């Protein structure tokens, strides 16, 4: 049985991504690894700030764990085996590292699309992941209301 990785940060685009993947039955016959990456929090170089950074990272860790558990629960309801990975660091690098760790067949993630000078562009994490990964990536944009 192969692996698939789902990246989530708790955003509506991340939720839309794994829900669309479920609709398309992309996870059939695979174990899904839900990864949530707590970004490093740096607010300065003053030693007094260190305790604030640690507290902020602790609070962020709890929030990202909650997002990952919610995604895992939603995917499990469809009879899919799920594992959790909570990582800390640069989101794009940690997402790619998770895909490589499990030798996953593909990655599912959402993106916040933004309008730029050249039209619609992908979010920065999705763009960085695409520049580093050597596996197929299913990127689903945030659902728009009509």
C-alpha positions as CSV (number, residue, x, y, z in Angstrom):
1,X,0.0,0.0,0.0
2,X,1.4,3.4,-1.0
3,X,1.3,6.7,0.7
4,X,-0.2,10.1,-0.1
5,X,0.6,13.3,1.8
6,X,-2.0,16.0,2.6
7,X,-0.6,19.4,3.7
8,X,-2.9,21.4,6.0
9,X,-2.6,24.7,7.8
10,X,-6.3,24.8,8.8
11,X,-7.2,27.2,6.0
12,X,-10.3,26.9,3.9
13,X,-8.1,26.2,0.8
14,X,-6.4,23.3,2.6
15,X,-9.7,21.9,3.7
16,X,-11.1,22.3,0.1
17,X,-8.0,20.4,-1.2
18,X,-8.4,17.2,0.9
19,X,-12.2,17.3,0.4
20,X,-11.8,17.5,-3.4
21,X,-9.2,14.7,-3.3
22,X,-11.7,12.6,-1.4
23,X,-14.4,13.3,-4.0
24,X,-11.9,12.3,-6.7
25,X,-11.1,9.1,-4.8
26,X,-7.4,9.9,-4.9
27,X,-6.7,8.2,-1.6
28,X,-8.2,4.8,-2.5
29,X,-5.7,2.1,-1.6
30,X,-3.3,4.5,0.0
31,X,-2.3,5.5,3.5
32,X,-2.7,9.3,3.9
33,X,-0.1,11.2,5.9
34,X,-1.6,14.6,7.1
35,X,1.3,17.0,7.7
36,X,0.9,20.4,9.4
37,X,4.0,22.6,9.7
38,X,4.4,25.2,12.5
39,X,6.4,28.0,11.0
40,X,9.3,29.3,13.0
41,X,8.5,32.4,15.0
42,X,11.2,35.0,15.2
43,X,10.4,38.4,16.6
44,X,13.9,39.7,17.4
45,X,17.3,39.1,18.8
46,X,16.8,40.4,22.3
47,X,17.1,37.7,25.0
48,X,13.9,38.9,26.7
49,X,12.0,38.1,23.6
50,X,13.0,34.4,23.7
51,X,10.4,33.4,26.2
52,X,7.7,35.2,24.1
53,X,8.9,33.3,21.0
54,X,8.7,30.0,22.9
55,X,5.2,30.7,24.2
56,X,4.1,31.8,20.7
57,X,5.5,28.6,19.2
58,X,3.8,26.5,21.9
59,X,0.4,28.1,21.1
60,X,1.0,27.7,17.4
61,X,1.9,24.1,17.9
62,X,-1.4,23.4,19.6
63,X,-3.3,25.2,16.9
64,X,-1.6,23.3,14.1
65,X,-2.1,20.0,15.9
66,X,-5.8,20.8,16.0
67,X,-5.9,21.5,12.3
68,X,-4.1,18.2,11.5
69,X,-6.4,16.2,13.7
70,X,-9.5,17.8,12.1
71,X,-8.2,16.9,8.6
72,X,-7.3,13.4,9.7
73,X,-10.7,12.9,11.2
74,X,-12.5,14.0,8.1
75,X,-10.4,11.7,5.9
76,X,-10.8,8.7,8.3
77,X,-14.6,9.0,7.9
78,X,-14.1,7.8,4.4
79,X,-12.4,4.6,5.5
80,X,-8.9,5.8,4.8
81,X,-6.0,5.0,7.1
82,X,-4.4,8.2,8.3
83,X,-1.1,9.1,10.0
84,X,-0.2,12.5,11.5
85,X,3.0,14.5,11.1
86,X,3.4,17.8,13.0
87,X,6.6,19.5,11.9
88,X,8.4,22.7,12.8
89,X,10.3,25.0,10.4
90,X,9.9,26.3,6.8
91,X,6.5,25.0,5.6
92,X,7.6,24.2,2.0
93,X,10.8,22.4,3.1
94,X,9.0,20.4,5.8
95,X,6.1,19.4,3.4
96,X,8.7,18.2,0.8
97,X,10.6,16.3,3.5
98,X,7.4,14.5,4.6
99,X,6.7,13.4,1.0
100,X,10.3,12.1,0.8
101,X,10.2,10.4,4.2
102,X,7.2,8.3,3.2
103,X,8.2,8.0,-0.4
104,X,4.7,9.3,-1.1
105,X,3.1,8.8,-4.6
106,X,1.8,12.4,-4.5
107,X,1.0,15.5,-2.5
108,X,-2.4,17.2,-2.0
109,X,-2.4,20.8,-0.9
110,X,-4.5,24.0,-1.2
111,X,-3.4,27.4,-2.3
112,X,-4.6,30.9,-1.8
113,X,-4.7,32.3,-5.3
114,X,-3.8,36.0,-5.7
115,X,-4.1,38.3,-8.6
116,X,-0.8,39.7,-9.7
117,X,0.5,41.7,-12.6
118,X,0.6,38.6,-14.8
119,X,-2.8,37.3,-13.8
120,X,-3.5,34.7,-11.2
121,X,-0.6,33.4,-9.2
122,X,-0.2,30.6,-6.7
123,X,0.5,31.2,-3.0
124,X,4.1,31.3,-1.9
125,X,4.2,27.9,-0.1
126,X,2.7,26.1,-3.0
127,X,5.1,27.8,-5.4
128,X,8.1,26.9,-3.2
129,X,6.9,23.3,-2.9
130,X,6.6,23.0,-6.7
131,X,10.1,24.2,-7.1
132,X,11.5,21.5,-4.7
133,X,9.4,18.4,-5.1
134,X,9.9,15.5,-7.5
135,X,6.5,13.9,-7.2
136,X,3.0,14.8,-8.6
137,X,1.2,17.6,-6.7
138,X,-2.5,18.1,-6.7
139,X,-3.1,21.8,-5.9
140,X,-6.6,22.9,-5.3
141,X,-7.4,26.6,-5.0
142,X,-9.7,28.1,-2.3
143,X,-13.3,27.6,-3.2
144,X,-14.9,30.7,-4.5
145,X,-18.5,31.6,-3.9
146,X,-20.5,32.3,-7.1
